[in-house]
Amino acid sequence: MGVPSDDLTRDVDAATSRLLDTAASLTDDDVRAPSILPGWTRGHVLTHIARNADALVNLLGWAHGSREPMYGRGDARERDIEAGAGRPADEQLADLRASADRYTAALQTVPADAWDTVVEWRGGKLQPLHEIPWKRLVEVEVHHVDLGAGYSCEDWPDGFSAGLLDQLIQGLPQRVEGAFTVHRKGDPEPPADQPRPVVTGSAAGLAGWLSGRTSGDDLTVVPSGELPHLPAWI
């Protein structure tokens, strides 16, 4: 049975606390300023993180027989983000905190034998309920960076960087045409006759680049050349 670990739950709580600290430091002008995501202000990012928490509450309800859709019907997700993006900083912070509390409360009500319940994610993908805490951690950590407010990929805890890198590597065949090898510093060296380009860096550096959050300036490519082009990721 895939019961989420206590460590993972604590990681989400700690990441949320760091995010709330950053959000508490933002002024109204800061919230209206651009984030690092094209077309989104920091207000868009903060609202998205809050609405993601509520969306996961909807999915956690499936453990009790509910079949509430993750984000509502049609373009509800996009409309909710736009509706909340322009709010002042204090409202954004209060919403972020309250939605995180709702997520935590819902998580605690899931029966131990319900974590393998299959739920329908946005886009129709089916996955078990026990995937939710990791996905929430990814949302909080990655979008914290997206605020462009002083928190970077290098601030990610080592365990999160390693886990995110593993996830991104697994998804590369579906995202990228043309093969290359990702080499994390400290891992065994790839074979010298490796036929594909090898991109080397720290776990945080590689995960930041593969997720589209950094340019990859801190990475090396052998044979020397430009980094492969990557499509957008969440």
Backbone as CSV, one residue per row, in Angstrom:
resi,resn,N_x,N_y,N_z,CA_x,CA_y,CA_z,C_x,C_y,C_z
1,MET,0.846,-1.188,0.000,0.000,0.000,0.000,0.887,1.246,0.000
2,GLY,0.553,2.239,-0.825,1.390,3.419,-0.976,1.056,4.538,-0.024
3,VAL,1.215,4.316,1.264,0.945,5.362,2.247,2.091,6.374,2.227
4,PRO,1.811,7.680,2.061,2.888,8.677,2.058,3.659,8.663,3.373
5,SER,4.950,8.879,3.286,5.782,8.853,4.485,5.592,10.123,5.312
6,ASP,5.863,9.995,6.606,5.827,11.172,7.475,6.874,12.192,7.042
7,ASP,8.006,11.714,6.540,9.055,12.631,6.085,8.552,13.498,4.937
8,LEU,7.815,12.897,4.006,7.293,13.653,2.876,6.289,14.701,3.346
9,THR,5.441,14.320,4.277,4.478,15.278,4.826,5.199,16.442,5.492
10,ARG,6.257,16.139,6.231,7.035,17.211,6.877,7.727,18.086,5.839
11,ASP,8.182,17.486,4.744,8.820,18.266,3.682,7.837,19.266,3.078
12,VAL,6.595,18.835,2.861,5.577,19.747,2.327,5.324,20.884,3.313
13,ASP,5.215,20.550,4.584,4.983,21.579,5.603,6.127,22.591,5.633
14,ALA,7.357,22.098,5.560,8.516,22.992,5.607,8.583,23.871,4.364
15,ALA,8.313,23.289,3.199,8.322,24.063,1.957,7.236,25.131,1.980
16,THR,6.074,24.775,2.510,4.977,25.737,2.609,5.344,26.876,3.543
17,SER,6.003,26.563,4.644,6.435,27.599,5.584,7.405,28.570,4.923
18,ARG,8.331,28.046,4.126,9.276,28.927,3.418,8.538,29.809,2.419
19,LEU,7.581,29.231,1.717,6.798,29.998,0.751,6.014,31.108,1.445
20,LEU,5.390,30.791,2.568,4.620,31.797,3.302,5.520,32.925,3.795
21,ASP,6.736,32.597,4.194,7.679,33.638,4.612,7.977,34.591,3.456
22,THR,8.184,34.029,2.267,8.430,34.877,1.100,7.206,35.719,0.781
23,ALA,6.040,35.098,0.777,4.812,35.829,0.467,4.575,36.958,1.460
24,ALA,4.908,36.734,2.721,4.714,37.755,3.751,5.625,38.959,3.543
25,SER,6.707,38.769,2.803,7.655,39.862,2.570,7.269,40.733,1.375
26,LEU,6.264,40.331,0.608,5.905,41.034,-0.619,4.955,42.191,-0.346
27,THR,5.182,43.289,-1.036,4.278,44.434,-0.986,3.247,44.315,-2.108
28,ASP,2.281,45.227,-2.117,1.291,45.228,-3.196,1.969,45.406,-4.551
29,ASP,2.960,46.299,-4.612,3.682,46.495,-5.876,4.438,45.233,-6.276
30,ASP,5.025,44.542,-5.303,5.733,43.291,-5.595,4.787,42.263,-6.208
31,VAL,3.592,42.161,-5.658,2.631,41.159,-6.122,2.175,41.461,-7.548
32,ARG,2.103,42.737,-7.897,1.679,43.112,-9.254,2.801,42.992,-10.274
33,ALA,4.040,42.844,-9.807,5.193,42.779,-10.707,5.267,41.420,-11.400
34,PRO,5.983,41.355,-12.545,6.084,40.088,-13.274,6.798,39.007,-12.466
35,SER,6.343,37.781,-12.626,7.068,36.612,-12.123,8.034,36.168,-13.211
36,ILE,8.689,35.029,-13.017,9.566,34.535,-14.082,8.789,33.733,-15.118
37,LEU,7.492,33.526,-14.898,6.663,32.816,-15.867,6.084,33.815,-16.861
38,PRO,6.260,33.592,-18.153,5.778,34.544,-19.156,4.284,34.832,-19.005
39,GLY,3.943,36.113,-18.946,2.548,36.515,-18.902,1.905,36.472,-17.535
40,TRP,2.631,36.028,-16.528,2.080,35.924,-15.173,2.796,36.881,-14.232
41,THR,2.002,37.582,-13.414,2.556,38.347,-12.309,2.799,37.415,-11.124
42,ARG,3.415,37.960,-10.093,3.545,37.167,-8.865,2.169,36.832,-8.293
43,GLY,1.208,37.738,-8.507,-0.150,37.464,-8.050,-0.758,36.249,-8.723
44,HIS,-0.463,36.071,-10.014,-0.921,34.868,-10.714,-0.319,33.616,-10.078
45,VAL,0.979,33.662,-9.789,1.657,32.490,-9.227,1.105,32.159,-7.844
46,LEU,0.960,33.172,-6.998,0.437,32.937,-5.651,-0.976,32.369,-5.698
47,THR,-1.808,32.933,-6.571,-3.178,32.436,-6.690,-3.189,31.003,-7.194
48,HIS,-2.329,30.699,-8.159,-2.261,29.332,-8.678,-1.874,28.347,-7.580
49,ILE,-0.896,28.693,-6.755,-0.481,27.779,-5.686,-1.632,27.533,-4.716
50,ALA,-2.371,28.590,-4.396,-3.512,28.438,-3.485,-4.605,27.578,-4.099
51,ARG,-4.914,27.825,-5.375,-5.976,27.043,-6.017,-5.538,25.598,-6.244
52,ASN,-4.230,25.365,-6.397,-3.747,23.991,-6.486,-4.005,23.243,-5.189
53,ALA,-3.804,23.910,-4.054,-4.100,23.268,-2.767,-5.565,22.863,-2.703
54,ASP,-6.452,23.759,-3.132,-7.881,23.438,-3.110,-8.216,22.322,-4.098
55,ALA,-7.518,22.302,-5.240,-7.743,21.234,-6.213,-7.350,19.878,-5.629
56,LEU,-6.274,19.855,-4.873,-5.850,18.604,-4.243,-6.797,18.196,-3.124
57,VAL,-7.404,19.169,-2.453,-8.452,18.852,-1.477,-9.600,18.128,-2.177
58,ASN,-9.959,18.595,-3.380,-11.010,17.912,-4.143,-10.635,16.458,-4.412
59,LEU,-9.389,16.230,-4.807,-8.960,14.858,-5.090,-8.885,14.020,-3.825
60,LEU,-8.455,14.609,-2.730,-8.403,13.865,-1.465,-9.796,13.436,-1.028
61,GLY,-10.801,14.169,-1.456,-12.178,13.788,-1.148,-12.598,12.481,-1.790
62,TRP,-11.881,12.058,-2.833,-12.200,10.782,-3.471,-12.000,9.623,-2.494
63,ALA,-11.190,9.817,-1.481,-10.997,8.771,-0.468,-12.272,8.509,0.316
64,HIS,-13.199,9.463,0.266,-14.459,9.344,1.008,-15.652,9.167,0.077
65,GLY,-15.382,8.854,-1.205,-16.459,8.585,-2.141,-16.850,9.738,-3.031
66,SER,-16.255,10.913,-2.830,-16.546,12.056,-3.690,-15.892,11.853,-5.054
67,ARG,-16.441,12.492,-6.066,-15.821,12.470,-7.388,-15.724,13.893,-7.928
68,GLU,-15.429,14.814,-7.030,-15.303,16.220,-7.413,-14.121,16.376,-8.368
69,PRO,-14.313,17.060,-9.516,-13.180,17.251,-10.430,-12.096,18.106,-9.787
70,MET,-10.889,17.902,-10.236,-9.749,18.569,-9.615,-9.898,20.088,-9.630
71,TYR,-10.170,20.648,-10.801,-10.237,22.102,-10.946,-11.602,22.600,-11.401
72,GLY,-12.633,21.838,-11.243,-13.916,22.278,-11.752,-14.026,22.008,-13.239
73,ARG,-15.058,22.535,-13.835,-15.351,22.237,-15.240,-14.760,23.282,-16.179
74,GLY,-14.463,22.846,-17.395,-14.055,23.772,-18.445,-12.819,24.568,-18.077
75,ASP,-12.930,25.888,-18.230,-11.784,26.756,-17.976,-11.807,27.342,-16.571
76,ALA,-12.415,26.625,-15.633,-12.534,27.135,-14.257,-11.168,27.449,-13.657
77,ARG,-10.182,26.610,-13.930,-8.843,26.835,-13.374,-8.302,28.181,-13.823
78,GLU,-8.339,28.442,-15.113,-7.794,29.681,-15.647,-8.572,30.894,-15.141
79,ARG,-9.899,30.772,-15.083,-10.725,31.888,-14.614,-10.438,32.205,-13.152
80,ASP,-10.264,31.179,-12.340,-9.984,31.397,-10.922,-8.633,32.090,-10.721
81,ILE,-7.643,31.705,-11.509,-6.326,32.336,-11.392,-6.402,33.803,-11.786
82,GLU,-7.058,34.090,-12.897,-7.187,35.478,-13.338,-7.969,36.308,-12.328
83,ALA,-9.005,35.714,-11.759,-9.842,36.447,-10.806,-9.073,36.818,-9.545
84,GLY,-8.118,35.980,-9.154,-7.399,36.231,-7.912,-6.072,36.938,-8.059
85,ALA,-5.572,37.048,-9.287,-4.210,37.540,-9.492,-4.013,38.980,-9.046
86,GLY,-5.032,39.809,-9.161,-4.873,41.234,-8.872,-5.094,41.633,-7.429
87,ARG,-5.300,40.684,-6.550,-5.563,41.012,-5.148,-4.325,41.587,-4.461
88,PRO,-4.525,42.410,-3.430,-3.373,42.956,-2.707,-2.611,41.870,-1.951
89,ALA,-1.423,42.231,-1.505,-0.512,41.255,-0.906,-1.097,40.581,0.327
90,ASP,-1.807,41.339,1.171,-2.325,40.725,2.395,-3.406,39.700,2.098
91,GLU,-4.211,39.944,1.077,-5.233,38.964,0.690,-4.592,37.723,0.086
92,GLN,-3.557,37.933,-0.705,-2.848,36.789,-1.292,-2.265,35.905,-0.190
93,LEU,-1.644,36.533,0.791,-1.024,35.777,1.881,-2.071,35.012,2.678
94,ALA,-3.178,35.673,2.995,-4.228,35.016,3.776,-4.806,33.826,3.018
95,ASP,-4.992,33.980,1.712,-5.531,32.897,0.887,-4.543,31.745,0.802
96,LEU,-3.278,32.080,0.629,-2.237,31.053,0.535,-2.182,30.235,1.823
97,ARG,-2.249,30.920,2.948,-2.191,30.235,4.241,-3.444,29.386,4.480
98,ALA,-4.617,29.950,4.195,-5.866,29.227,4.443,-5.990,28.000,3.549
99,SER,-5.592,28.132,2.290,-5.682,26.991,1.374,-4.708,25.893,1.778
100,ALA,-3.519,26.272,2.255,-2.556,25.277,2.739,-3.106,24.551,3.960
101,ASP,-3.790,25.279,4.825,-4.397,24.646,6.003,-5.498,23.672,5.592
102,ARG,-6.284,24.047,4.581,-7.342,23.136,4.106,-6.734,21.862,3.534
103,TYR,-5.638,22.017,2.791,-4.956,20.841,2.241,-4.473,19.925,3.363
104,THR,-3.821,20.490,4.363,-3.305,19.691,5.475,-4.428,18.967,6.203
105,ALA,-5.525,19.671,6.437,-6.661,19.061,7.135,-7.246,17.913,6.325
106,ALA,-7.376,18.100,5.011,-7.934,17.046,4.159,-7.018,15.834,4.117
107,LEU,-5.713,16.081,4.089,-4.739,14.984,4.054,-4.883,14.102,5.290
108,GLN,-5.143,14.716,6.415,-5.211,13.983,7.675,-6.469,13.135,7.810
109,THR,-7.457,13.355,6.940,-8.702,12.585,7.034,-8.705,11.341,6.158
110,VAL,-7.647,11.146,5.357,-7.627,10.006,4.440,-7.401,8.716,5.227
111,PRO,-8.299,7.741,5.116,-8.101,6.461,5.810,-6.857,5.744,5.286
112,ALA,-6.211,4.988,6.141,-4.966,4.314,5.763,-5.149,3.374,4.582
113,ASP,-6.363,2.804,4.440,-6.580,1.842,3.359,-7.087,2.503,2.083
114,ALA,-7.077,3.845,2.032,-7.623,4.541,0.863,-6.557,5.173,-0.022
115,TRP,-5.292,5.062,0.358,-4.251,5.773,-0.378,-4.014,5.230,-1.781
116,ASP,-4.460,4.018,-2.052,-4.309,3.471,-3.402,-5.506,3.792,-4.292
117,THR,-6.463,4.557,-3.777,-7.605,4.984,-4.587,-7.111,5.741,-5.810
118,VAL,-7.595,5.365,-6.980,-7.186,6.025,-8.222,-8.058,7.253,-8.445
119,VAL,-7.413,8.391,-8.693,-8.130,9.644,-8.906,-7.797,10.188,-10.292
120,GLU,-8.671,11.054,-10.785,-8.480,11.630,-12.122,-7.916,13.036,-12.001
121,TRP,-6.705,13.191,-12.498,-6.033,14.481,-12.458,-6.470,15.341,-13.632
122,ARG,-6.087,16.587,-13.598,-6.363,17.492,-14.719,-5.789,16.894,-16.000
123,GLY,-6.579,16.916,-17.055,-6.156,16.329,-18.308,-6.528,14.873,-18.450
124,GLY,-7.152,14.300,-17.425,-7.640,12.931,-17.517,-6.682,11.860,-17.060
125,LYS,-5.491,12.239,-16.617,-4.526,11.237,-16.172,-5.003,10.587,-14.882
126,LEU,-4.869,9.265,-14.798,-5.291,8.513,-13.619,-4.068,8.104,-12.806
127,GLN,-4.070,8.458,-11.524,-2.968,8.103,-10.630,-3.517,7.884,-9.227
128,PRO,-2.803,7.108,-8.408,-3.293,6.849,-7.047,-3.166,8.075,-6.147
129,LEU,-3.989,8.064,-5.133,-4.055,9.165,-4.178,-2.712,9.422,-3.497
130,HIS,-1.919,8.371,-3.304,-0.669,8.563,-2.561,0.357,9.404,-3.317
131,GLU,0.078,9.731,-4.587,0.967,10.613,-5.342,0.804,12.075,-4.931
132,ILE,-0.286,12.401,-4.241,-0.624,13.805,-3.986,0.437,14.553,-3.176
133,PRO,0.939,14.033,-2.055,1.917,14.821,-1.292,3.169,15.188,-2.093
134,TRP,3.684,14.261,-2.885,4.856,14.599,-3.704,4.497,15.668,-4.723
135,LYS,3.358,15.543,-5.358,2.966,16.533,-6.361,2.759,17.904,-5.724
136,ARG,2.219,17.933,-4.514,2.073,19.214,-3.825,3.443,19.804,-3.520
137,LEU,4.382,18.978,-3.106,5.730,19.467,-2.825,6.352,20.083,-4.073
138,VAL,6.184,19.432,-5.215,6.710,19.968,-6.470,6.074,21.317,-6.782
139,GLU,4.768,21.414,-6.644,4.075,22.677,-6.915,4.622,23.798,-6.037
140,VAL,4.760,23.528,-4.756,5.194,24.571,-3.827,6.643,24.977,-4.092
141,GLU,7.536,24.008,-4.233,8.954,24.324,-4.403,9.237,24.996,-5.752
142,VAL,8.669,24.465,-6.826,8.958,25.010,-8.155,8.326,26.390,-8.321
143,HIS,7.078,26.547,-7.914,6.431,27.847,-8.089,6.946,28.889,-7.099
144,HIS,7.537,28.457,-5.995,8.231,29.406,-5.120,9.364,30.072,-5.896
145,VAL,10.106,29.283,-6.647,11.150,29.838,-7.511,10.540,30.784,-8.540
146,ASP,9.376,30.418,-9.084,8.737,31.217,-10.128,8.366,32.622,-9.668
147,LEU,8.230,32.829,-8.377,7.930,34.175,-7.881,9.048,35.161,-8.220
148,GLY,10.260,34.664,-8.406,11.376,35.564,-8.677,11.596,36.539,-7.536
149,ALA,11.460,36.046,-6.314,11.522,36.910,-5.138,12.647,36.508,-4.192
150,GLY,13.714,35.923,-4.745,14.882,35.609,-3.935,15.090,34.145,-3.627
151,TYR,14.086,33.307,-3.903,14.213,31.865,-3.658,14.559,31.209,-4.984
152,SER,15.651,30.445,-5.008,16.124,29.858,-6.260,16.206,28.343,-6.166
153,CYS,16.499,27.726,-7.287,16.658,26.269,-7.310,17.765,25.814,-6.367
154,GLU,18.768,26.645,-6.176,19.862,26.289,-5.269,19.412,26.266,-3.815
155,ASP,18.240,26.840,-3.534,17.692,26.804,-2.177,16.885,25.538,-1.913
156,TRP,16.620,24.765,-2.942,15.870,23.524,-2.738,16.657,22.575,-1.829
157,PRO,15.995,21.888,-0.916,16.673,20.846,-0.136,17.247,19.769,-1.059
158,ASP,18.356,19.175,-0.648,19.028,18.187,-1.495,18.103,17.035,-1.877
159,GLY,17.328,16.548,-0.917,16.444,15.422,-1.204,15.397,15.759,-2.237
160,PHE,14.869,16.983,-2.177,13.887,17.392,-3.179,14.538,17.515,-4.549
161,SER,15.704,18.145,-4.619,16.399,18.285,-5.907,16.633,16.928,-6.551
162,ALA,17.071,15.962,-5.754,17.335,14.621,-6.278,16.055,13.960,-6.764
163,GLY,14.980,14.074,-5.994,13.717,13.465,-6.393,13.131,14.105,-7.628
164,LEU,13.201,15.436,-7.706,12.683,16.122,-8.888,13.510,15.775,-10.116
165,LEU,14.831,15.703,-9.952,15.685,15.337,-11.083,15.321,13.956,-11.600
166,ASP,15.129,13.002,-10.720,14.735,11.655,-11.148,13.420,11.699,-11.925
167,GLN,12.456,12.475,-11.437,11.170,12.583,-12.124,11.333,13.192,-13.511
168,LEU,12.134,14.237,-13.608,12.322,14.915,-14.889,13.055,14.026,-15.887
169,ILE,14.038,13.272,-15.415,14.757,12.361,-16.313,13.808,11.297,-16.855
170,GLN,12.952,10.768,-16.000,11.993,9.750,-16.444,11.052,10.289,-17.513
171,GLY,10.741,11.582,-17.435,9.809,12.163,-18.396,10.446,12.691,-19.663
172,LEU,11.781,12.639,-19.764,12.456,13.210,-20.928,12.038,12.594,-22.259
173,PRO,11.882,11.274,-22.359,11.512,10.709,-23.667,10.213,11.277,-24.231
174,GLN,9.300,11.722,-23.358,8.036,12.285,-23.821,8.156,13.772,-24.154
175,ARG,9.254,14.406,-23.756,9.395,15.849,-23.936,10.394,16.250,-25.007
176,VAL,11.405,15.427,-25.245,12.555,15.864,-26.024,12.790,14.946,-27.207
177,GLU,12.991,15.559,-28.371,13.429,14.812,-29.548,14.953,14.910,-29.622
178,GLY,15.588,13.781,-29.799,17.046,13.787,-29.792,17.548,13.442,-28.413
179,ALA,18.466,12.509,-28.349,18.877,11.961,-27.064,20.095,12.688,-26.510
180,PHE,20.121,12.798,-25.191,21.313,13.233,-24.485,21.305,12.553,-23.122
181,THR,22.455,12.526,-22.490,22.598,11.879,-21.187,22.739,12.934,-20.101
182,VAL,21.993,12.763,-19.029,22.081,13.654,-17.871,22.993,12.999,-16.840
183,HIS,24.033,13.720,-16.435,24.999,13.177,-15.471,25.071,14.078,-14.246
184,ARG,24.669,13.544,-13.115,24.736,14.281,-11.858,26.140,14.170,-11.271
185,LYS,26.710,15.301,-10.880,28.037,15.291,-10.259,28.051,14.344,-9.068
186,GLY,29.088,13.529,-9.001,29.207,12.560,-7.919,28.743,11.175,-8.298
187,ASP,27.942,11.071,-9.363,27.527,9.763,-9.860,28.648,9.165,-10.710
188,PRO,28.624,7.851,-10.962,29.636,7.250,-11.835,29.675,7.944,-13.195
189,GLU,30.868,8.110,-13.717,31.033,8.772,-15.008,30.421,7.931,-16.127
190,PRO,29.765,8.575,-17.110,29.270,7.827,-18.273,30.440,7.223,-19.041
191,PRO,30.204,6.181,-19.833,31.280,5.586,-20.632,31.951,6.626,-21.527
192,ALA,33.250,6.502,-21.700,33.999,7.470,-22.507,33.537,7.483,-23.953
193,ASP,33.030,6.347,-24.435,32.575,6.273,-25.825,31.076,6.550,-25.937
194,GLN,30.527,7.236,-24.944,29.108,7.590,-24.949,28.765,8.309,-26.259
195,PRO,27.826,7.787,-27.049,27.536,8.385,-28.356,26.692,9.653,-28.275
196,ARG,26.113,9.929,-27.122,25.222,11.078,-26.999,25.893,12.192,-26.200
197,PRO,25.489,13.439,-26.410,26.009,14.520,-25.569,25.713,14.244,-24.099
198,VAL,26.628,14.626,-23.232,26.466,14.433,-21.791,26.369,15.805,-21.128
199,VAL,25.279,16.030,-20.414,25.066,17.282,-19.681,25.306,16.990,-18.201
200,THR,26.264,17.704,-17.602,26.679,17.433,-16.224,26.429,18.642,-15.333
201,GLY,25.986,18.364,-14.108,25.792,19.435,-13.131,25.333,18.863,-11.807
202,SER,25.078,19.740,-10.854,24.521,19.315,-9.570,23.069,18.909,-9.764
203,ALA,22.509,18.223,-8.771,21.100,17.835,-8.860,20.216,19.063,-8.996
204,ALA,20.488,20.100,-8.198,19.679,21.318,-8.268,19.854,22.019,-9.606
205,GLY,21.099,22.082,-10.095,21.349,22.732,-11.376,20.674,22.021,-12.528
206,LEU,20.766,20.697,-12.539,20.132,19.916,-13.600,18.613,20.002,-13.514
207,ALA,18.071,19.879,-12.300,16.618,19.943,-12.139,16.098,21.329,-12.498
208,GLY,16.848,22.363,-12.136,16.442,23.714,-12.498,16.390,23.912,-13.994
209,TRP,17.388,23.383,-14.696,17.409,23.512,-16.156,16.334,22.650,-16.805
210,LEU,16.230,21.397,-16.409,15.251,20.496,-17.020,13.817,20.958,-16.774
211,SER,13.593,21.678,-15.678,12.249,22.188,-15.388,12.007,23.553,-16.013
212,GLY,13.012,24.091,-16.697,12.855,25.382,-17.358,12.991,26.572,-16.434
213,ARG,13.544,26.365,-15.238,13.658,27.471,-14.278,15.009,28.164,-14.332
214,THR,15.991,27.574,-14.966,17.291,28.217,-15.130,17.755,28.036,-16.571
215,SER,18.755,28.830,-16.936,19.302,28.753,-18.291,20.283,27.608,-18.449
216,GLY,20.744,27.043,-17.335,21.734,25.977,-17.411,23.154,26.479,-17.538
217,ASP,23.382,27.753,-17.206,24.726,28.316,-17.326,25.746,27.602,-16.445
218,ASP,25.269,26.950,-15.397,26.184,26.263,-14.483,26.440,24.815,-14.883
219,LEU,25.917,24.402,-16.029,26.082,23.025,-16.495,27.183,22.951,-17.545
220,THR,27.724,21.752,-17.742,28.703,21.531,-18.804,28.147,20.524,-19.799
221,VAL,28.570,20.676,-21.055,28.138,19.769,-22.119,29.371,19.183,-22.781
222,VAL,29.399,17.862,-22.927,30.488,17.167,-23.620,29.875,16.266,-24.681
223,PRO,30.294,16.387,-25.964,31.271,17.356,-26.469,30.739,18.787,-26.370
224,SER,31.656,19.732,-26.349,31.299,21.126,-26.127,30.275,21.593,-27.155
225,GLY,29.290,22.310,-26.675,28.246,22.815,-27.562,27.115,23.409,-26.752
226,GLU,26.038,23.742,-27.431,24.889,24.323,-26.752,24.080,23.241,-26.046
227,LEU,23.412,23.644,-24.976,22.504,22.724,-24.298,21.337,22.384,-25.212
228,PRO,20.836,21.160,-25.137,19.667,20.795,-25.944,18.473,21.691,-25.620
229,HIS,17.635,21.914,-26.609,16.414,22.711,-26.400,15.381,21.875,-25.661
230,LEU,14.729,22.494,-24.687,13.712,21.804,-23.896,12.381,22.537,-24.007
231,PRO,11.287,21.808,-24.184,9.967,22.443,-24.162,9.574,22.827,-22.743
232,ALA,8.519,23.610,-22.616,8.066,24.073,-21.306,7.617,22.900,-20.438
233,TRP,7.758,23.096,-19.149,7.313,22.112,-18.155,6.610,22.879,-17.064
234,ILE,5.645,22.317,-16.369,4.656,23.003,-15.516,4.920,24.488,-15.260
